């Protein structure tokens, strides 16, 4: 699974002013991300506002993404939810031919036990034709996938190939990385800690800011994977303020504002998300100017 070593980008979904899918903007984002040198793209994760899209729209975006990417980089589809039976149905209907893996978020809202989380992913593993990446983001789901549950899934199901970890707990990170199967992928789910996590054994990051800064971020990650942590530090530190600003008024509002400033796509969001404040936009503009990406 070396294709998932490096930088993956959780791609935004561009919308027109009326809220419809902006296909021209989607092509621009794909081209911009790939030209920045990232290793793969994740379509319709949290940053892609998947929760606001109908099944028909998701199918439309996946098809358009696969067609325009045209094999230039591997593709991962975000397919998850808190209704296990529905996720299984979605997986069985999914046209997987142009995709390389599925990223599936842990069940949210209902707060299942660890056994419930295990059984949920067991059903997904048995239904999926593609390799599966777990996605642990308790700040959004309300429940943590414990280290024990992650390791149990990693050893029990060969097609569960890794985890995108965004628990924020280095104690948990350390346990998973120490005890996981050798070929199980540990991927940072947070841009700001990609460098330290790679130093402990992570194979890269699935990124939000990579939508706007694919070149800088992917260069830093490759340096880290090559063991050049000292050389990577200036890039790591140059991204701190921009990364924080992307989350000040919520994701993906911040990174969509940056993409508009870069003339890549519009910053339209679907409710209940709203655009970032003027203050945040101006601060993002300042950071992009410091990074010599805009005048």
LINCORDA-V599190 format. One record per run of one state. SS is the DSSP state (H for helix, E for strand, L for the rest). FROM is the first residue (numbers start at 0). TO is the last residue. Records with the same first field share a line. If there is no record, write none. Layout:
SS=FROM-TO + FROM-TO
This chain:
L=0-0 + 4-4 + 11-13 + 15-19 + 21-21 + 35-38 + 43-44 + 48-48 + 52-53 + 69-72 + 78-82 + 93-99 + 105-112 + 127-129 + 136-136 + 141-145 + 156-158 + 165-168 + 179-183 + 188-189 + 200-202 + 207-207 + 211-212 + 225-227 + 238-238 + 248-251 + 261-276 + 290-294
H=1-3 + 22-34 + 45-47 + 49-51 + 54-68 + 83-92 + 113-126 + 137-140 + 146-155 + 169-178 + 190-199 + 208-210 + 213-224 + 228-237 + 239-247 + 252-260 + 277-289
E=5-10 + 14-14 + 20-20 + 39-42 + 73-77 + 100-104 + 130-135 + 159-164 + 184-187 + 203-206
